[in-house]
Amino acid sequence: MSASAEKVDVFQAIADPTRREVLRLLAEKELPISAITSHFPISRTAVVKHLHILADADLVTGHKVGREKIYRLHPGPLTEVKQWLSFYEQFWNNKLSMLKHLVETDSDTALTVMQSEPDQKRK
């Protein structure tokens, strides 16, 4: 299989900030290439290359309307990213819960020490 025939991984496709912005634009509505290009300081050819990468990852589809190609978001492959991120979301939620517990425990301990100090000074 040639390099150009290989399927683009969804993670590779969304790695570029321009492609992520294209996905955001297409999440709002279907757009022709000319409208997509107007949002970027790059050439139409560069935008088309980004769209090809997104299409190879099955994130966008395009259909011809007259002389223009209209693109739409196909969010299905993003579920792979969501599943991958959900593991790390749970990881960070656990870490934050542990931190909260430690901070609250330390605060309670510090408060107890501070409250008992005046009593010790009076003795």
Backbone bond lengths (Angstrom), bond angles and torsions (degrees), N, CA, C in turn:
res aa  C-N    CA-C-N  psi(-1)  N-CA   C-N-CA  omega(-1)  CA-C   N-CA-C  phi
1 M - - - 1.451 - - 1.530 108.00 -
2 S 1.300 118.13 133.85 1.463 121.63 -179.55 1.520 110.65 -78.33
3 A 1.329 115.47 161.75 1.470 120.09 -178.21 1.517 111.72 -61.03
4 S 1.340 117.71 -35.51 1.461 120.03 -178.35 1.520 112.43 -74.16
5 A 1.343 116.76 -19.78 1.461 120.08 -179.33 1.527 111.75 -90.21
6 E 1.333 118.28 -9.58 1.449 120.79 179.23 1.523 110.37 -69.57
7 K 1.331 114.50 142.34 1.459 120.32 178.37 1.526 109.38 -74.30
8 V 1.312 116.40 137.13 1.461 121.51 179.65 1.521 108.50 -81.48
9 D 1.317 115.60 132.08 1.456 122.44 177.17 1.527 109.17 -69.62
10 V 1.315 117.29 141.98 1.469 121.31 -178.34 1.529 111.06 -60.04
11 F 1.326 117.15 -34.54 1.463 120.16 179.01 1.526 111.11 -67.83
12 Q 1.325 116.55 -37.67 1.470 120.19 176.07 1.522 109.80 -66.11
13 A 1.310 115.87 -39.97 1.466 120.10 -177.20 1.522 111.99 -64.79
14 I 1.326 117.48 -39.06 1.470 119.48 -177.35 1.530 112.52 -90.91
15 A 1.324 117.25 1.55 1.460 120.85 -179.62 1.528 112.24 -67.03
16 D 1.305 117.15 -26.44 1.463 121.15 -176.82 1.537 110.20 -90.92
17 P 1.340 117.62 131.38 1.469 120.29 -179.16 1.529 113.51 -62.07
18 T 1.316 117.56 -32.46 1.468 120.32 178.31 1.522 109.92 -64.71
19 R 1.317 116.63 -43.29 1.472 119.58 179.82 1.525 111.24 -67.47
20 R 1.327 116.98 -36.15 1.474 118.71 176.18 1.519 110.75 -64.00
21 E 1.318 116.61 -38.06 1.472 120.36 178.04 1.531 110.54 -67.75
22 V 1.320 117.37 -38.19 1.473 120.79 176.38 1.529 109.02 -60.60
23 L 1.320 116.96 -43.92 1.474 120.11 178.73 1.518 110.76 -61.59
24 R 1.332 116.67 -41.23 1.470 120.00 178.57 1.521 111.01 -61.95
25 L 1.330 116.50 -43.06 1.469 120.44 178.47 1.523 111.07 -62.00
26 L 1.321 115.70 -43.59 1.465 119.68 -177.92 1.528 112.14 -73.94
27 A 1.321 117.67 -17.96 1.470 120.30 175.58 1.518 110.31 -68.58
28 E 1.344 116.00 -28.01 1.460 120.33 179.87 1.520 112.08 -77.68
29 K 1.355 115.37 -43.18 1.470 119.29 178.72 1.526 110.28 -169.86
30 E 1.312 115.57 164.29 1.461 120.86 175.69 1.529 108.45 -68.15
31 L 1.335 115.74 141.71 1.459 119.48 -177.77 1.523 111.72 -139.15
32 P 1.334 116.19 146.82 1.461 119.70 172.37 1.530 109.35 -78.76
33 I 1.307 116.27 162.90 1.468 121.19 -179.97 1.521 111.23 -55.18
34 S 1.317 117.46 -40.83 1.472 120.22 -177.79 1.528 111.63 -60.86
35 A 1.325 117.54 -39.38 1.469 121.12 179.17 1.524 110.77 -70.47
36 I 1.315 116.93 -38.44 1.465 120.46 177.98 1.526 109.57 -64.73
37 T 1.326 116.04 -46.15 1.469 121.71 -178.97 1.520 112.00 -59.48
38 S 1.314 117.53 -33.95 1.465 120.65 -177.55 1.536 113.05 -64.92
39 H 1.325 117.73 -15.75 1.466 122.02 -179.57 1.530 113.35 -89.06
40 F 1.331 117.18 -2.46 1.460 120.28 -173.10 1.526 111.52 -131.08
41 P 1.333 116.55 149.31 1.463 120.70 177.51 1.528 112.20 -88.22
42 I 1.334 115.98 33.59 1.462 121.11 -179.86 1.518 108.94 -123.18
43 S 1.316 115.50 167.60 1.462 119.96 -176.66 1.528 111.98 -72.31
44 R 1.304 114.23 162.47 1.471 120.77 175.62 1.524 109.87 -59.92
45 T 1.326 116.39 -38.90 1.465 120.90 179.42 1.528 110.76 -60.81
46 A 1.327 116.95 -41.75 1.467 120.75 178.42 1.528 110.59 -64.71
47 V 1.320 117.31 -41.12 1.473 120.88 178.13 1.527 109.81 -63.20
48 V 1.321 116.92 -42.08 1.468 121.01 179.00 1.524 110.21 -60.97
49 K 1.329 117.31 -39.93 1.474 120.30 177.77 1.519 110.49 -63.02
50 H 1.326 117.03 -42.11 1.471 120.44 177.08 1.531 110.44 -62.82
51 L 1.308 116.81 -41.83 1.469 120.49 179.02 1.529 111.38 -64.31
52 H 1.327 116.93 -36.29 1.473 120.16 177.35 1.527 110.76 -63.99
53 I 1.312 116.77 -41.16 1.467 120.40 178.43 1.527 110.05 -64.43
54 L 1.326 116.62 -43.78 1.466 120.40 177.95 1.525 111.23 -64.19
55 A 1.325 116.59 -37.68 1.465 120.54 178.31 1.530 110.62 -68.93
56 D 1.333 117.57 -38.91 1.468 120.91 177.64 1.521 111.59 -62.71
57 A 1.317 116.93 -28.34 1.463 121.90 177.19 1.531 111.55 -89.44
58 D 1.324 116.41 5.30 1.478 123.20 -178.98 1.520 113.19 62.34
59 L 1.318 117.27 26.80 1.458 120.86 178.54 1.522 112.96 -89.97
60 V 1.323 117.03 -23.27 1.458 121.01 176.35 1.522 108.62 -135.93
61 T 1.300 114.30 154.14 1.464 120.82 172.18 1.519 107.49 -129.46
62 G 1.296 115.07 151.31 1.454 119.96 179.28 1.515 111.03 -128.59
63 H 1.325 115.79 145.90 1.457 120.25 175.87 1.526 108.44 -137.68
64 K 1.298 114.61 147.34 1.462 120.74 -177.96 1.518 110.88 -79.70
65 V 1.315 114.67 135.26 1.461 122.59 172.07 1.517 104.53 -132.32
66 G 1.313 115.46 102.88 1.460 119.26 -175.12 1.510 109.75 66.60
67 R 1.326 116.27 -125.90 1.460 120.64 -179.10 1.520 112.67 -93.88
68 E 1.312 116.97 -2.17 1.464 120.64 -174.68 1.521 110.86 -112.50
69 K 1.312 115.16 150.27 1.458 120.79 175.61 1.520 107.90 -102.28
70 I 1.325 115.60 127.94 1.456 122.71 -179.47 1.529 107.77 -103.42
71 Y 1.335 115.43 130.71 1.457 120.53 -178.71 1.512 110.73 -107.72
72 R 1.335 114.37 147.54 1.466 121.09 176.27 1.519 108.94 -136.76
73 L 1.312 114.68 152.20 1.458 121.98 179.07 1.519 109.84 -74.26
74 H 1.306 115.34 137.84 1.463 122.43 172.40 1.529 105.32 -122.91
75 P 1.342 117.88 90.08 1.464 121.13 -169.56 1.527 116.05 -76.15
76 G 1.308 118.36 -5.31 1.469 121.37 -177.02 1.518 115.39 -46.11
77 P 1.324 118.73 -51.35 1.473 119.51 -178.25 1.532 113.84 -63.40
78 L 1.323 117.70 -17.97 1.463 119.62 179.17 1.528 112.00 -68.93
79 T 1.343 118.04 -14.13 1.466 119.91 176.62 1.527 110.42 -62.89
80 E 1.332 117.29 -30.83 1.463 120.94 176.44 1.534 110.01 -62.28
81 V 1.320 116.20 -41.47 1.466 121.13 178.15 1.531 109.53 -67.36
82 K 1.319 116.11 -42.57 1.468 120.50 179.88 1.527 110.91 -60.95
83 Q 1.315 117.35 -42.89 1.459 120.84 179.31 1.525 110.93 -64.72
84 W 1.326 116.60 -41.57 1.452 121.22 179.28 1.534 110.03 -63.37
85 L 1.339 115.49 -43.99 1.462 120.30 -179.19 1.529 112.39 -68.83
86 S 1.331 117.61 -31.04 1.462 120.14 -177.45 1.524 111.27 -62.30
87 F 1.337 117.28 -34.21 1.465 119.89 175.86 1.519 109.86 -60.86
88 Y 1.318 116.81 -46.80 1.459 120.80 -177.91 1.522 112.12 -72.33
89 E 1.313 116.13 -29.51 1.459 119.36 175.04 1.531 109.41 -63.45
90 Q 1.320 117.00 -44.55 1.466 121.32 177.43 1.525 110.23 -64.10
91 F 1.335 116.56 -40.93 1.465 121.51 177.79 1.524 110.43 -57.15
92 W 1.352 116.46 -49.51 1.461 119.92 -178.06 1.524 111.98 -70.77
93 N 1.315 118.03 -34.31 1.467 120.09 175.46 1.525 110.54 -61.39
94 N 1.340 116.64 -41.37 1.468 120.36 177.93 1.526 110.65 -64.25
95 K 1.328 116.80 -43.83 1.476 120.54 179.88 1.530 110.38 -63.45
96 L 1.317 117.52 -42.13 1.463 120.62 179.78 1.529 111.31 -67.37
97 S 1.313 116.94 -36.59 1.470 120.09 176.76 1.524 110.72 -64.24
98 M 1.338 115.68 -41.81 1.463 119.54 177.48 1.521 110.89 -64.21
99 L 1.329 117.32 -42.12 1.462 121.42 178.27 1.527 110.64 -62.13
100 K 1.323 116.45 -44.14 1.467 120.88 178.72 1.519 110.32 -59.23
101 H 1.321 115.62 -44.84 1.467 120.38 179.59 1.533 110.16 -61.44
102 L 1.333 117.15 -45.17 1.469 120.83 179.96 1.521 111.52 -63.25
103 V 1.324 116.35 -43.47 1.467 120.20 -179.77 1.522 110.39 -64.60
104 E 1.314 117.00 -44.47 1.463 120.12 -179.86 1.525 110.93 -66.20
105 T 1.323 117.43 -39.26 1.461 121.39 178.56 1.522 109.87 -65.58
106 D 1.329 116.76 -45.81 1.471 120.97 178.06 1.527 110.97 -63.76
107 S 1.330 116.87 -38.25 1.468 120.38 178.48 1.519 110.66 -64.64
108 D 1.329 116.18 -43.04 1.465 120.54 178.72 1.524 110.20 -64.05
109 T 1.345 116.87 -41.69 1.461 121.45 178.95 1.520 110.13 -65.11
110 A 1.325 116.88 -45.51 1.462 121.30 179.46 1.515 110.60 -62.89
111 L 1.325 117.55 -40.61 1.460 121.45 179.26 1.524 110.60 -64.26
112 T 1.319 116.72 -42.15 1.461 121.66 178.65 1.524 110.28 -62.59
113 V 1.339 117.02 -43.48 1.466 121.60 179.01 1.516 110.15 -63.94
114 M 1.345 116.54 -44.84 1.461 120.37 -178.59 1.524 110.76 -64.94
115 Q 1.321 117.37 -37.48 1.460 120.40 -179.90 1.523 111.41 -71.39
116 S 1.325 117.45 -30.99 1.463 119.86 -178.42 1.524 111.89 -84.34
117 E 1.306 120.01 -19.84 1.470 122.91 -179.09 1.527 112.27 -61.98
118 P 1.307 120.95 -46.98 1.471 118.68 179.41 1.518 111.77 -59.59
119 D 1.327 117.81 -35.66 1.448 121.13 178.80 1.519 111.01 -64.08
120 Q 1.338 116.72 -38.14 1.460 120.62 -179.94 1.528 110.79 -70.11
121 K 1.315 118.48 -34.02 1.460 121.63 -179.05 1.533 110.52 -70.23
122 R 1.324 117.93 -30.57 1.455 121.43 -178.33 1.517 111.27 -71.85
123 K 1.322 118.36 -27.66 1.464 121.87 -174.20 1.471 112.53 -70.71
